[in-house]
Amino acid sequence: MAKNRINFYSTNPDWQPDLPEEETAETLDPAEQKLYVMIDRKKRRGKEVTLITGFVGAEDDLKDLGKFLKSKCGVGGSVKDGEVLIQGNHRDKIVELLKNKGYTKTKKSGG
Protein backbone atom coordinates (compact mmCIF):
# COMPACT_ATOMS: atom_id res chain seq x y z
CA MET A 1 0.00 0.00 0.00
CA ALA A 2 1.41 3.41 -0.92
CA LYS A 3 2.04 5.91 1.83
CA ASN A 4 0.21 9.20 1.72
CA ARG A 5 2.44 11.80 0.19
CA ILE A 6 2.03 15.45 0.96
CA ASN A 7 3.58 17.86 -1.52
CA PHE A 8 4.70 21.27 -0.27
CA TYR A 9 6.36 24.19 -1.94
CA SER A 10 7.94 27.13 -0.19
CA THR A 11 10.35 29.85 -1.17
CA ASN A 12 11.97 29.58 2.27
CA PRO A 13 14.78 27.00 1.97
CA ASP A 14 14.77 26.30 5.74
CA TRP A 15 11.03 25.59 6.04
CA GLN A 16 9.97 22.06 6.95
CA PRO A 17 6.33 20.91 7.02
CA ASP A 18 4.78 19.65 10.25
CA LEU A 19 4.02 16.06 9.35
CA PRO A 20 1.97 13.91 11.71
CA GLU A 21 4.02 11.34 13.59
CA GLU A 22 3.21 7.71 13.11
CA GLU A 23 1.80 6.04 16.19
CA THR A 24 3.30 2.78 17.36
CA ALA A 25 0.81 0.70 19.25
CA GLU A 26 2.14 -0.95 22.38
CA THR A 27 1.30 -4.63 22.57
CA LEU A 28 -0.63 -5.72 25.64
CA ASP A 29 0.48 -8.69 27.70
CA PRO A 30 -1.06 -11.96 26.41
CA ALA A 31 -3.00 -12.41 29.67
CA GLU A 32 -4.67 -9.00 29.13
CA GLN A 33 -5.67 -9.62 25.49
CA LYS A 34 -9.32 -10.42 24.75
CA LEU A 35 -9.24 -12.49 21.58
CA TYR A 36 -12.31 -13.80 19.79
CA VAL A 37 -12.08 -16.86 17.53
CA MET A 38 -14.88 -17.45 15.02
CA ILE A 39 -15.67 -19.27 11.80
CA ASP A 40 -16.48 -17.02 8.86
CA ARG A 41 -17.80 -17.73 5.35
CA LYS A 42 -18.78 -14.24 4.19
CA LYS A 43 -17.43 -13.20 0.79
CA ARG A 44 -15.42 -16.41 0.55
CA ARG A 45 -17.62 -18.47 -1.80
CA GLY A 46 -18.72 -20.78 1.03
CA LYS A 47 -15.20 -21.67 2.14
CA GLU A 48 -14.59 -21.55 5.86
CA VAL A 49 -11.87 -19.51 7.53
CA THR A 50 -11.04 -19.20 11.19
CA LEU A 51 -10.96 -15.52 12.13
CA ILE A 52 -9.11 -14.19 15.19
CA THR A 53 -10.04 -10.63 16.21
CA GLY A 54 -9.51 -8.33 19.18
CA PHE A 55 -5.70 -8.16 19.18
CA VAL A 56 -4.33 -4.91 20.63
CA GLY A 57 -0.75 -4.13 19.74
CA ALA A 58 1.88 -3.69 17.09
CA GLU A 59 1.36 -5.06 13.59
CA ASP A 60 4.61 -7.05 13.80
CA ASP A 61 3.42 -8.88 16.93
CA LEU A 62 0.14 -9.73 15.20
CA LYS A 63 2.05 -11.06 12.19
CA ASP A 64 4.17 -13.23 14.50
CA LEU A 65 1.02 -14.62 16.13
CA GLY A 66 -0.48 -15.34 12.71
CA LYS A 67 2.69 -17.10 11.58
CA PHE A 68 2.69 -19.21 14.76
CA LEU A 69 -0.95 -20.25 14.29
CA LYS A 70 -0.52 -21.02 10.58
CA SER A 71 2.48 -23.25 11.25
CA LYS A 72 0.77 -25.12 14.11
CA CYS A 73 -2.37 -25.74 12.04
CA GLY A 74 -0.39 -26.59 8.91
CA VAL A 75 -2.47 -24.34 6.66
CA GLY A 76 -2.28 -20.98 4.94
CA GLY A 77 -3.75 -17.71 6.01
CA SER A 78 -3.13 -14.00 6.24
CA VAL A 79 -2.91 -11.08 8.62
CA LYS A 80 -4.68 -7.89 7.59
CA ASP A 81 -6.87 -5.16 9.06
CA GLY A 82 -5.97 -6.22 12.60
CA GLU A 83 -7.30 -9.75 12.08
CA VAL A 84 -5.72 -13.15 11.55
CA LEU A 85 -7.36 -15.39 8.93
CA ILE A 86 -6.55 -19.09 9.02
CA GLN A 87 -7.84 -21.24 6.16
CA GLY A 88 -10.30 -23.91 7.25
CA ASN A 89 -12.24 -24.69 10.42
CA HIS A 90 -9.59 -24.82 13.17
CA ARG A 91 -11.47 -22.94 15.90
CA ASP A 92 -11.08 -25.48 18.72
CA LYS A 93 -7.40 -26.10 17.99
CA ILE A 94 -6.63 -22.38 17.81
CA VAL A 95 -8.40 -21.65 21.10
CA GLU A 96 -6.27 -24.34 22.79
CA LEU A 97 -3.07 -23.03 21.17
CA LEU A 98 -3.81 -19.47 22.27
CA LYS A 99 -4.61 -20.52 25.85
CA ASN A 100 -1.37 -22.52 26.02
CA LYS A 101 0.52 -19.48 24.74
CA GLY A 102 -0.86 -17.32 27.58
CA TYR A 103 -3.93 -15.72 25.98
CA THR A 104 -6.24 -16.75 28.84
CA LYS A 105 -9.17 -14.51 27.82
CA THR A 106 -9.66 -16.25 24.46
CA LYS A 107 -13.30 -16.98 23.61
CA LYS A 108 -15.17 -18.73 20.85
CA SER A 109 -17.52 -16.43 19.03
CA GLY A 110 -20.42 -17.20 16.70
CA GLY A 111 -22.30 -20.47 16.13
C-alpha positions as CSV (number, residue, x, y, z in Angstrom):
1,M,0.0,0.0,0.0
2,A,1.4,3.4,-0.9
3,K,2.0,5.9,1.8
4,N,0.2,9.2,1.7
5,R,2.4,11.8,0.2
6,I,2.0,15.5,1.0
7,N,3.6,17.9,-1.5
8,F,4.7,21.3,-0.3
9,Y,6.4,24.2,-1.9
10,S,7.9,27.1,-0.2
11,T,10.3,29.9,-1.2
12,N,12.0,29.6,2.3
13,P,14.8,27.0,2.0
14,D,14.8,26.3,5.7
15,W,11.0,25.6,6.0
16,Q,10.0,22.1,7.0
17,P,6.3,20.9,7.0
18,D,4.8,19.6,10.3
19,L,4.0,16.1,9.4
20,P,2.0,13.9,11.7
21,E,4.0,11.3,13.6
22,E,3.2,7.7,13.1
23,E,1.8,6.0,16.2
24,T,3.3,2.8,17.4
25,A,0.8,0.7,19.3
26,E,2.1,-0.9,22.4
27,T,1.3,-4.6,22.6
28,L,-0.6,-5.7,25.6
29,D,0.5,-8.7,27.7
30,P,-1.1,-12.0,26.4
31,A,-3.0,-12.4,29.7
32,E,-4.7,-9.0,29.1
33,Q,-5.7,-9.6,25.5
34,K,-9.3,-10.4,24.7
35,L,-9.2,-12.5,21.6
36,Y,-12.3,-13.8,19.8
37,V,-12.1,-16.9,17.5
38,M,-14.9,-17.4,15.0
39,I,-15.7,-19.3,11.8
40,D,-16.5,-17.0,8.9
41,R,-17.8,-17.7,5.3
42,K,-18.8,-14.2,4.2
43,K,-17.4,-13.2,0.8
44,R,-15.4,-16.4,0.5
45,R,-17.6,-18.5,-1.8
46,G,-18.7,-20.8,1.0
47,K,-15.2,-21.7,2.1
48,E,-14.6,-21.5,5.9
49,V,-11.9,-19.5,7.5
50,T,-11.0,-19.2,11.2
51,L,-11.0,-15.5,12.1
52,I,-9.1,-14.2,15.2
53,T,-10.0,-10.6,16.2
54,G,-9.5,-8.3,19.2
55,F,-5.7,-8.2,19.2
56,V,-4.3,-4.9,20.6
57,G,-0.7,-4.1,19.7
58,A,1.9,-3.7,17.1
59,E,1.4,-5.1,13.6
60,D,4.6,-7.1,13.8
61,D,3.4,-8.9,16.9
62,L,0.1,-9.7,15.2
63,K,2.0,-11.1,12.2
64,D,4.2,-13.2,14.5
65,L,1.0,-14.6,16.1
66,G,-0.5,-15.3,12.7
67,K,2.7,-17.1,11.6
68,F,2.7,-19.2,14.8
69,L,-1.0,-20.2,14.3
70,K,-0.5,-21.0,10.6
71,S,2.5,-23.2,11.3
72,K,0.8,-25.1,14.1
73,C,-2.4,-25.7,12.0
74,G,-0.4,-26.6,8.9
75,V,-2.5,-24.3,6.7
76,G,-2.3,-21.0,4.9
77,G,-3.8,-17.7,6.0
78,S,-3.1,-14.0,6.2
79,V,-2.9,-11.1,8.6
80,K,-4.7,-7.9,7.6
81,D,-6.9,-5.2,9.1
82,G,-6.0,-6.2,12.6
83,E,-7.3,-9.8,12.1
84,V,-5.7,-13.1,11.5
85,L,-7.4,-15.4,8.9
86,I,-6.6,-19.1,9.0
87,Q,-7.8,-21.2,6.2
88,G,-10.3,-23.9,7.3
89,N,-12.2,-24.7,10.4
90,H,-9.6,-24.8,13.2
91,R,-11.5,-22.9,15.9
92,D,-11.1,-25.5,18.7
93,K,-7.4,-26.1,18.0
94,I,-6.6,-22.4,17.8
95,V,-8.4,-21.7,21.1
96,E,-6.3,-24.3,22.8
97,L,-3.1,-23.0,21.2
98,L,-3.8,-19.5,22.3
99,K,-4.6,-20.5,25.8
100,N,-1.4,-22.5,26.0
101,K,0.5,-19.5,24.7
102,G,-0.9,-17.3,27.6
103,Y,-3.9,-15.7,26.0
104,T,-6.2,-16.7,28.8
105,K,-9.2,-14.5,27.8
106,T,-9.7,-16.2,24.5
107,K,-13.3,-17.0,23.6
108,K,-15.2,-18.7,20.9
109,S,-17.5,-16.4,19.0
110,G,-20.4,-17.2,16.7
111,G,-22.3,-20.5,16.1
